Amino acid sequence: MVVVSSPAASDTDRSGGSGGLAPFLVAAMVGFGVRLWQLGRVPPSWWQDSSDYLEVGSRPLRDPSLWAGARPPLVSYLVALFSGGQGERYVFFQVVLAALCWAALATQASADMPTWARRAVAFVAVLAFSLTVPVTMWDRSVLSESLGLSLLAAFVASGIWLLRRPGGVRLAALVGVGAALVATRDTNAVLVGGVAVMLGGTWVALRWRARRERGTGVVQAPKLMLIGTCSLLVVVGLSSWSSTVGDRGDIPLLHVFSVRVLPYEDRLQWFADQGMPDVDLFLPVPAGPPDPLPVIAVSEDDPDYAAWREWLRRDGRSTWVRWVATHPAYLVTEPLLDPERVFNNAGGEVTGYAGTDLREVPGVTSMLWLPTIPTAAAALAVLGWCWWRVRRPRPLAVVASASVALSAPLAFVAWHADGVESARHLVTSAVSLRLGAVLAGLVLLEAVAVSRRRSGAVPDGADDEHDADGVERAGSATVDSDGVGGGLAVAPDA
């Protein structure tokens, strides 16, 4: 058996536990009450997607088309399970789940801070962010967004919990929440897969370093890290299988062609040269400036387009991949065009889905939901400085960095995967970025304190819970000889 220092446990939570039941209950009750107040007496919003979810989710559990059908399985099943009335039961379920998941995150974020003052700041900051309009506005809609954002919060909370004191149960929680997240929307596999890649990359790096410096006491890669990597990759693989078997990419691909291929003659000609049939059906293309944005909708029932729809189902995706491979600038330039080549998009603003009658907590959204580019730049600058100043970063810093870093590929994939409602489809990425920025601000508080202790601006006894690296002196954790445990610092295998 070997001993490692725990960089996360606080004086009141030496075991790296759940962070305290009382703070969790307070956050849950506040979140639940405010969300109910925001909903008011407005009836649930029922969309075309809502009907699709209900239709898929109403199938028996033994029916393969529920698990690999036209809609992701978890949200479909839950919509059907809570289908009473006009969606009121499902909306109430969303509110309860959101209150619990964001309370868990607020509790875990605060538990990772070393002093009571910073814990209070972390608790309030995360709870306040959870009540911004772009987060809460989805509670009233019978869609996947509220469920997905709640599971995102739970996924981040599980990551902090796991890093504070690694263990099998905590890893199982992370993998379980990750599985639920990808079963809500297919593109969320980018987040789960990204975490798997980060875990796997760290494991490989530690193994390489340990072999290079064998016998010098260098850190060994814990087996739990490899188990987590493999488990999360299995989750992503199952999600991909479900989407492929259920042909869930067919309609989004049709939307991409409708707004980014068919209205443009040069692209039509390229795809015709690759074997796309019936090009004459789309000629002549719309003339004049693209305002309003040209869209060529293809009816699913028109027999004139039957051969073209069959080609799209059979060869459309592979041909589109060849287009991207031979026109790589498309991936970068297309999302930057004005007007944006997306239709049914609520004016390109996520708050366009909120409705004018949604109640807002004063000041919260304006303070915590800032424009994307300044938010990303500030978060990256803060996290970069913190990683440079603190040699052994807290779990909060690791999770904040992952949340910010993975928001970009998630946005990239979500935008290119569909030609409609990008403002809605990118909301998980937007929340991931801004949540990471909020957590980065909390990390900054600790990094500044560490920097002041190093410079001597703060007396050594002023904050004796942690040493100059932000590592607790008194609270050490033991790990078994397989290397499972110990937060961010794991000793060699015995």
N, C-alpha and C positions, 0 to 999 in steps of 0.2 A: 504494500500500500504506500502511496505517496501523498504528499500534502501540497496543495496549491492555494495561493491567495485568491479570494473572491473579490473581483473588482466591483461587484454590484451590491452586495448585501449592505444594508444600512444598520444603524444601531438598534432600531426597533424591529428589524427583519433579518436577523443574522442568517436564517436558513434560506434566504432568497425565495421566500414564499410568495403567496398570491398578492401581497401588498396590503391586506387588511380588509375585513368584511365591511366595517363601518364606512370607509370612504367609498367603497363600491356601491353600497346601498344608497348613500347620499347622492352620488352621481347618477345612479339609475333612476331614483325618484325625481331628481331635478330634470333630467333628460326626458323622462316620460311625461311629466307635467307640462313642460314647455312645448313639447311636440304636440300634445293634445290641444294646448292653447293655440298653437299655430294653425292646426287643422280647422279649428272652429267648428261650425256646423255645415261646412261645405261638403257636398256628397263626393264620394270617390270618383276619380277620373278613370273612365273605361275606354281603352283604345282598341284598335284592330289587333294589336299584338296581344292584348288581354284575352280576346276571344280565342286566338291561336293557342295561348298557354292553357286555357281552360280545356280546349278540345284535346290537346295532347295529354294533359295531366289527368283527364278523366278515364284514361285507359287503365286496365288492371295492372297491378304491380308485376305480374308475370309476363306482361306483354312486352316483347323486345322493343317495340316502337315507342315505348315510354322512355327507355334508357338510351335509345339511339334513334330519336325521332326528329321531327321538323323543328323542335324547340329544345333548349337545354332542359334536362330532366328535373332538376331540383325546383326551379321556379315554377315549372309547369305543374309538378305534383302539389306544391304548396298552394298555388292559385286554386286548383281543384279542391284541395282539402279544406280550404277556408273560403269556399265559393258561395256561402250563404248571402242572401240579399243581393245588392248591387255592388258587392266588393267591400262592404263595411268590415266584415270579419278579417279579410286579408289585410286591409289597411290597419286595423287594430293590431294584428299580429306583427306587421312591419314596425309599428311604433314601439311595441314591447321589445322586439328583437334589437332595434336600433338603440334603445335606451340601455339595454344590457351590454351590447357589444362595445359601445362607446364608453360606458362606465368602466368596463374591464380595461380598456386602453388608458383612460385617465388614471385609473388606479395603478397600473403597471408603470406608466411613465413617471408618476410621482414617487413610486417606491424605489425607482432607480436613482433618485436624487439624494445627496448625502445629508442635507440639513432640512429642518422643518420648513424654513422659509422657502427654500427652493422646491420642496415637495408641494407646498401650497400653490406656488406659481405654476408648476407643471400641471397640477390637477385642474386648476381654473382654466389654463390655456387650452388644454385638450378638450375639456368640457365645453368651453365657449366655441371652439372651432366646430365641434359637432353640431352646434345649433345655428351655424350660418345657413343662409337661404339655399345655396347650391347643394347643401347636404340634406336639409330637412324637406325641401320642396317635393321630393319624390315620394314621401310617405303617403300622400293622398292618391297616387297613381297605382293602378294594378299592373305593374311592370316589374322589371328585374332590377332597376337602378337602386331603389332603397335597400333591397335585400343584398345587392352586391356591395354597396358602400358599407353596410353594417358588417358584412363578412370581411371586407378589407380591414376595417378597424380591429376585428377579432384576430385577423391574420397578423397584423402588426403587433397587437398585444401578446399573441402567442410567441412571436419572435423575441420580444423583450423578456418574457417569462422564461423561455428556453435558454437564452444567453445568460441570464442572471444566475442560473444554476442548472446546467444541462442534465437531462435525465430522460429515461424512456417514456414516461407518462407525458412529459412536456413536449417531446418530439412527436408523440402520437397526436397531441392536441394541434400542433402546427400542421401536420400532414392532414388531419381530419378537416380542419378549417380550410386548408388549401383545396382539398377535394370538393368541399361545398362551394368554394369560390369559383372554381372552374365549371362546376355544374350549374352555375347561375348565368354565366356568359362565356362563350368560347374564348374570346380574346383575353380573358383573365388568365389563361394559361401562360401568357407572357410573364406575368408577375410570379406565378408559381415556378415556372421553368427558370426564370431569372434567379430566384432564390436557390434553386437546385444547382445552377451553374456556379453561383458564388460559393456555396458550400463545397461543391466538388473541386472547384479551383483552389480553395483554401486547403482542402485535404491533400490534393496533389502537391501543393507548394510545401506543406509541412512534411510530407513523406520525402520529398526530394531533399529538403534541408536536413532532415534527420539522417538520411542515408549518407549524405555528404559529410556530415559531422558526427558520425556514429561514435558513441562513447564519450562525447563531450558534454552530456547533460542537456542537449538541445531538445526543444519541444517535439513530441511525437504527435502525429495526427490521431485524434480520438476516433475510435470505430463508430461512435454515434454519428459523427459527421458524414461518414460514408453511408451509413444506413439512411440518414435523412436525405442525402442526395438521391440515392436509388429510389426511395419511397416517393419523393416528389416527382421524379422522372416517370415513375409508373403512373402517377395521377395524371400527368400531362399526356402520357401515351393513351390512357383510357379516354381522356377528353377528346383527343384527336380521333380516336377510333369511333367514338359516339357521333362526332360531327360528320365524319366521312360516311359512315353507314347511313346516317339520317339525312344525308344530302343537305345539310344546313347551310352550306356555302353557295348553293345554286342561286337563290334569290338575291343575296348580296352581290354576287358576281353579275347578275342581270342588271342590278342598279349601277354597278361600275360601268358596264358597257353603255347603259342608257345615257349617262351624263359625261363620260370621259372618252368614249370611243366613237359611238354611232353618229354624234353630231359633227364630226370632223373628218373631212374628205381624205386627208393624207393618212389618217389612222385607219379609216375604212379600207383604203387601198392596200395598206400593209397587211391587215388581217385577211383581206381577200387573197392576197398572194400566198398566205399561209394555209389557205383552204377553207376560209369562212364562206358559206354559201349565201345565195340570195342577196348579194350586196345591192342590187338594183332596187330592192324594197326600201332602202334607206336613202336613196338619191332622188332628187338633189338634197344636199344638206341645207339646214337653215342658213340664210344669208344675213349679213349685217352684223353689228356689234352684239356680243353675247350679253344683252341686257333687255329683257330678262334672260337668265341662263338657259341656253338651249338644252332641251331634254327630249329624247326620242323614246317614248314608252312603248314596250312591246307587250301586247296582250297575251295572257296565258291561254286564251281560248281561241284566238284567231287562227284558222287553219292555214292561212297564207304564210304564217311564220313557223309552222310546225317543224319544218326541216332545219330552220335556223335555231330554234330552241333546242332541238335534239343535238345539234352540233355544239351549242353552248354547254349543254350538260355533259357531253362526252369529251370534247376537246377544248372547250373555252378556257379552262383554267390553265392547262399546259401551254396553250398558245399565248395567253396573257403573261405567263412567266417568261416565255421567250421574248415577248415584247419588252418586258422590264429588263431582261438580260442584255438586249441589244440597244436599249434606250435608258441607261442607268440614271441619267439626269432626271428622268421622269419622277423618280421616287422623291427627289428633293424639290424640284421646281413645281410639280403639280399642286401640292398642298399650299403653295405660296401665291397662287394665282388669285387675282381679284377681278370678277367675283369668284368666290370659291366654287369649285365644280362639285357641288353637293346640292341636292334638292330636298324639299320638305324639311328645312333646317331651322325653323324658328328664328330666321334672321341671323343665324350664326351665333346667337347668344344663348348660353345655357339657361339663363334666367328667363328666357322666352317661354319656357315650359312651366314657370312658376304660377302664372296667373296673377291678376292684379289684386285678388282678395286674400293673398297669403299674408298672415301676420309675421312680422319680423322683430327679432330681439334687437332693440336699438343699439347701433354702433358696432355690433359684432361682425357683421358681414363686411362693412366698409374697412374695418381694421385688419381682418384676418383673411379676406379673399381679395388679393391684389392681382394685378395683371401678370400674365404668365412669364414673360421674359424677365422683368425685374425680380420676380419671385425666384425663378430658377437661378439667376445670376447671384442673388444675395445668398441663397441656400448653399450653392456650390462654394462661394467664397468663405462663408462661415465654417462649413464642414472641412474645407481644405485647411483653414487656419487651425481649427481644433485638432485635426489629425496630426498636424505638424507640431503643435504645442504639447499635446498629451500623448505620452509614449504608449500608454495602455488605455485605450478609449473605453468608455462605458458601453454597455449594450445599447443604450439609447442612441449613441453616436453611430453605431453599426447599423441599427434599424433605420435611423433617419437617412443615412447615406444610401441604403438600399432603396428606400421609398422614393427618394429624389431621382436616383440613377435609373430605376426601372420605369419611371413615369414616361420617359421619352420613348423607349421602344414600344411601350404599350400604346401610346398615342399614335405612333407611326403605323403600327399594325392595324389598330382600330380604324384609322382614317382610310387606309388603302384597302381595307377589307370590304368596304361598303360605300355606296354612292349616295346614301340618304342619311339625314339626321346625325351628322358628325358631332354637332354640339351635344347631343344626348349620348352618343356612343363613346365620346371622349371624356365623359364626366368622371369615370373611375381614375383615369390618368390625371385629370386636373386635381382631383381630391388627393391622390397619392403625392403629387408634387407639393401641394400646399400643406398637407399634413407633415410631410418630410421637412418642409421649411419651418413649421411650428416647432417640431421636435429639434431641429437644428438650433433654433433660438434658445431652447432649454439647454442644449449641449454647450452653447456659447457661455451661458451663465457659469457653468462648472469650469469650462476652460479658462475663463477670465480669472476665476478664483484660484485655480491651480497656478496660473501664470503669476498672480500676485504673491502667492506663497513662495514660489521659486525666487522671485525678485526680492523677497523680504519685506514687501509692503504690508503683509499680514503676519502678525506674530505666529510662531509655530504652534502655540497652544490655542489659537483662536478657532481652529477647526480641526480638532485632533481625531476626528473620525477616520480621516483618510490621509495618506502620505502625499508627497508631491506629485505622484502620478495619478492621483484620484483613486488610489487603491486602499481599501480598508485595512487597517493594521491588525485589528483584533479578530475579525471574522474570517477565519480560514475554513476552507471546505476540503473534505477528503474525497478522493476518487479511487475507484478500484484499479487494479493493474491493467485493465483493458483500455485505460485512458479515457473512460467515459466520465465527464464531469468537469467542474472547475471553472465555469465561466469562460473568459477569453484567454486564460493562461493555464495550459495543461502541461503537467510535468511528464517526463519520459515514462514509458512503460517499465514496470518493474521486471 
